[in-house]
């Protein structure tokens, strides 16, 4: 297969790590230390190079032009207008462009929302739940909560009917309140699409004290550069079983009343895996097809590995397609499978997890094997719990029916799990829309 025919996903960071917020768990804030003294603004020349190479590198069909940060809206709306012009200049016949942006929402007003609607952007809006939960860690440079500003941006998006995914990180402040979080999104924000992203901040014995303070700049104080090293986690991090219970509580409410109406990425992707389809890198056997582009054209193996040893090159010097198909990147993606411990290889829910993301694989199995996922205990709880319902929904889909028919079963069974006899009869997808829709995770 040629370089051009191998699709990959790319997150572009036009402002690098620069953000107008100072979220305590945002390890990416520390990445500005990799580019000391830089302006952290993607030039127009590089913007055109990026768009041209991205469209040339992708096969026909849907191409995702994805923006992240830092905070991408700091570039100003005219930057993205120029990006749209370059897309129209370089798109090839047969390519369908999907624009996405992940934003904290604090700078969004009607002009932004109208622009997003005009160009059919899918917006990933970061919200961590109701005000007291959101404001625990998502704060300004002065330490003030950002909830009110985010809600102002959300109202602008709603006024213009912009397609929105809620991106919720799960951490120490909201991890014990799954239904409060879920119902806030569903009922108050009227969200139809949600992603729940576990916060796991790694640290070493030497860096843990500073890491617990957060990753933003602190005048007169040391600041650690975040790297995927160490076997400790910050006090903000979600615990493994806590995360599993968080997902279980939301799933139990969702499967009884919201299937086909509310789309939760983890549930969509899990159903896909029950059907033998892998649509998200963290739950796929291998990875390496989701890369990150810095503001200066540096291309990294993954958004979670913006570290010198994972720098593939610069697209101003080497074409993006060649870097994405390089031996170094193939080795990076294959390592996920090759490093999987025997404990995972023999696990009965391996098909649904595949060891999850390598960034979280830093604890040891009971017999001392490395590379076990920090969240393993929580994922095992979750996947075992949802197994009967997933089997039922998968059986429905295989028979050409709709996954949301499972709610009829639960309506007549109170809170009971799906009975084995029904599962055997139905065999198993779920949604009347595509599985795995979402904005790339931070």
SVG drawing of the C-alpha trace seen along z (x, -y; Angstrom):
<svg xmlns="http://www.w3.org/2000/svg" viewBox="-43 -38 58 57">
<polyline fill="none" stroke="black" stroke-width="0.4" points="0.0,0.0 1.4,-3.4 2.1,-6.2 -0.8,-8.2 -3.3,-5.4 -2.7,-4.8 -5.1,-7.1 -4.0,-8.6 -5.5,-11.2 -3.6,-14.4 -4.2,-16.9 -2.8,-20.3 -1.8,-22.7 -1.6,-26.1 -0.8,-27.8 1.3,-24.9 0.8,-24.6 -0.3,-28.2 -3.7,-28.6 -5.7,-31.3 -6.6,-28.9 -4.3,-27.2 -6.2,-23.9 -4.3,-22.1 -4.3,-18.7 -3.3,-20.0 0.2,-18.5 0.4,-19.9 0.9,-23.4 4.5,-22.3 5.3,-21.5 6.0,-25.1 9.3,-24.4 10.3,-22.4 10.2,-25.6 11.6,-28.2 11.3,-31.8 9.0,-30.8 6.0,-32.9 3.7,-29.8 1.8,-30.9 1.5,-28.9 2.6,-31.0 0.5,-31.4 3.2,-29.7 3.1,-26.6 -0.6,-26.6 -0.8,-26.3 2.0,-23.6 0.0,-21.7 -3.3,-21.7 -1.7,-20.9 0.3,-17.9 -2.6,-16.6 -5.0,-16.5 -2.3,-15.0 -1.5,-12.3 -5.1,-11.2 -7.1,-8.8 -10.4,-9.8 -13.4,-9.8 -13.7,-11.7 -10.7,-13.7 -10.6,-15.2 -9.0,-18.6 -8.6,-18.7 -7.5,-21.6 -6.4,-21.4 -4.1,-23.2 -3.4,-24.8 -6.4,-26.9 -6.7,-27.1 -9.2,-30.1 -6.3,-32.3 -5.2,-32.3 -8.2,-34.4 -11.0,-33.6 -9.2,-34.9 -6.6,-32.2 -9.3,-29.6 -10.9,-31.4 -7.6,-31.1 -7.5,-27.4 -10.8,-27.0 -9.5,-28.7 -6.5,-26.4 -8.8,-23.4 -10.8,-24.5 -7.6,-25.1 -6.1,-21.7 -8.9,-19.3 -9.1,-16.6 -12.2,-15.4 -13.8,-12.7 -12.5,-14.1 -15.2,-15.0 -13.7,-17.4 -14.7,-17.2 -13.6,-20.2 -13.2,-19.6 -11.9,-21.7 -11.3,-21.1 -11.8,-24.2 -12.3,-25.4 -15.1,-27.6 -14.2,-30.7 -13.6,-32.9 -16.6,-31.8 -19.1,-34.3 -21.7,-34.6 -19.1,-35.3 -17.2,-32.1 -20.4,-30.1 -21.7,-31.4 -18.4,-30.5 -18.5,-27.0 -22.1,-26.5 -21.3,-27.8 -18.5,-25.3 -20.0,-22.4 -17.5,-22.2 -17.8,-19.5 -16.8,-21.3 -15.4,-19.4 -16.3,-21.6 -14.4,-20.9 -16.8,-20.8 -16.1,-18.8 -19.7,-18.8 -21.7,-21.3 -20.0,-24.5 -18.4,-23.2 -16.9,-20.2 -15.7,-22.1 -14.2,-24.9 -12.2,-22.6 -9.4,-22.3 -10.4,-24.2 -9.2,-27.7 -7.8,-30.9 -4.3,-32.1 -5.4,-33.9 -7.0,-30.7 -10.6,-31.7 -13.1,-29.1 -14.0,-29.2 -17.5,-27.6 -19.5,-30.8 -17.3,-31.8 -17.7,-28.2 -21.4,-28.3 -21.5,-31.6 -19.7,-30.0 -22.0,-27.0 -25.0,-29.2 -23.5,-30.8 -23.0,-27.4 -26.6,-26.4 -28.0,-29.6 -26.3,-28.8 -27.1,-25.0 -23.4,-24.0 -22.6,-20.3 -21.1,-19.8 -19.4,-17.0 -19.0,-17.5 -15.5,-16.5 -15.4,-15.7 -12.3,-14.7 -12.8,-12.4 -10.7,-13.1 -10.7,-13.4 -13.2,-16.2 -16.0,-14.6 -15.1,-10.8 -17.5,-10.0 -20.5,-11.7 -21.1,-10.0 -24.9,-10.5 -24.7,-14.1 -22.3,-14.7 -24.2,-12.7 -27.6,-14.2 -26.1,-17.7 -24.9,-17.2 -28.0,-15.4 -30.7,-17.4 -29.3,-20.9 -26.9,-21.2 -29.1,-19.0 -26.0,-17.2 -26.4,-14.3 -22.7,-13.4 -20.3,-12.9 -16.7,-11.7 -15.4,-10.8 -11.6,-11.0 -9.7,-9.7 -7.1,-12.0 -4.0,-10.0 -1.0,-12.3 2.2,-10.3 5.0,-11.4 8.3,-10.2 9.4,-10.3 11.4,-13.4 8.6,-15.2 5.4,-14.3 5.4,-17.2 5.7,-19.7 3.3,-17.8 0.6,-18.0 0.8,-21.8 -0.1,-21.7 1.7,-22.2 1.4,-25.9 4.0,-28.5 4.8,-29.5 7.0,-32.6 10.0,-31.9 9.2,-28.2 10.5,-25.1 8.3,-23.6 8.5,-20.0 8.3,-19.0 5.6,-16.4 6.8,-13.1 5.4,-9.6 7.6,-8.4 7.2,-7.4 4.9,-5.0 3.1,-7.6 0.1,-9.6 -1.0,-13.1 -3.7,-13.6 -6.0,-14.9 -5.8,-11.6 -8.8,-9.3 -8.3,-5.9 -8.8,-2.8 -11.8,-1.3 -13.3,-4.7 -13.2,-5.2 -14.8,-1.8 -17.6,-2.6 -18.1,-6.0 -18.6,-4.4 -20.8,-1.6 -23.2,-4.1 -23.6,-6.1 -24.0,-3.0 -26.8,-1.6 -28.8,-4.7 -28.0,-5.1 -28.8,-1.5 -32.3,-1.8 -33.4,-5.1 -30.9,-6.8 -29.7,-4.3 -30.0,-5.9 -30.6,-9.3 -27.4,-10.0 -24.1,-8.9 -21.3,-8.2 -18.0,-7.5 -16.8,-4.8 -20.1,-2.9 -20.1,-3.3 -16.6,-2.1 -17.2,0.9 -20.1,2.0 -17.9,1.7 -15.4,4.0 -18.1,6.5 -18.8,6.5 -15.2,6.9 -14.7,3.3 -11.9,1.1 -12.7,-2.6 -10.6,-4.2 -6.8,-3.8 -6.8,-3.3 -9.0,-0.2 -7.4,1.2 -4.7,3.9 -2.1,1.4 -1.9,-2.3 0.3,-4.9 -2.2,-6.3 -3.1,-9.4 -0.3,-11.9 0.2,-15.5 1.5,-18.5 3.1,-21.4 2.8,-25.0 6.2,-25.1 5.7,-22.0 7.2,-19.4 5.3,-16.1 5.1,-13.7 4.1,-10.1 1.1,-10.9 -0.6,-13.8 0.3,-12.1 4.0,-11.7 5.1,-15.2 8.5,-14.5 11.9,-14.7 12.3,-11.0 9.0,-10.8 9.7,-13.6 9.4,-12.2 10.6,-15.3 9.3,-18.6 6.9,-18.7 8.7,-21.7 11.7,-19.5 10.1,-16.0 6.6,-15.4 4.0,-14.5 3.0,-11.3 6.6,-10.0 6.9,-10.7 3.6,-9.1 4.6,-6.0 8.2,-5.9 9.7,-2.8 10.0,-4.8 6.2,-5.4 5.3,-1.9 7.5,-0.6 5.8,-3.0 2.3,-1.7 3.3,2.0 4.9,1.7 1.5,1.4 0.8,5.0 4.3,6.4 4.6,5.0 1.3,6.4 1.9,8.5 0.8,12.1 -1.9,11.2 -3.6,9.1 -3.1,11.6 -5.0,14.2 -7.7,11.7 -11.3,12.5 -12.0,8.9 -8.9,8.3 -10.9,7.9 -12.6,4.8 -9.5,3.2 -6.3,4.4 -4.4,2.9 -5.9,-0.6 -3.4,-3.4 0.3,-2.8 0.5,-6.1 -1.3,-4.5 0.6,-1.2 3.1,-1.7 2.1,0.7 3.0,4.3 1.0,7.5 0.8,9.6 3.7,11.8 5.9,8.8 5.3,8.3 5.6,4.6 3.2,2.7 0.0,3.3 -2.5,0.5 -3.0,-1.7 -6.8,-1.7 -6.9,2.1 -9.0,2.9 -11.6,0.3 -11.8,1.4 -12.3,5.0 -15.1,4.0 -16.7,2.0 -16.4,4.5 -17.5,7.4 -20.5,5.4 -21.7,4.3 -21.0,7.7 -24.6,9.0 -26.1,5.8 -23.4,5.5 -24.1,9.1 -27.7,8.2 -27.2,5.1 -24.6,6.7 -27.1,9.5 -29.8,7.0 -27.5,5.3 -26.4,8.5 -30.0,9.3 -30.6,6.0 -32.5,4.5 -31.7,1.5 -29.7,1.5 -32.1,-0.8 -34.6,2.1 -32.7,3.2 -34.5,0.5 -37.8,2.3 -36.3,5.3 -35.1,3.2 -38.5,1.5 -40.1,4.9 -37.3,6.2 -37.0,3.3 -33.2,3.1 -32.4,6.6 -29.5,7.5 -30.6,8.9 -31.5,12.5 -29.4,15.2 -32.3,16.6 -33.0,13.3 -29.3,12.8 -29.2,16.3 -32.2,15.5 -31.2,12.1 -27.4,12.8 -26.6,8.7 -25.4,2.8 -26.9,0.2 -27.3,-3.1 -29.2,-4.3 -26.1,-6.4 -22.5,-5.5 -20.4,-3.9 -17.4,-5.8 -18.2,-9.4 -16.2,-11.8 -13.6,-14.6 -10.1,-13.4 -9.2,-13.2 -6.7,-15.4"/>
</svg>
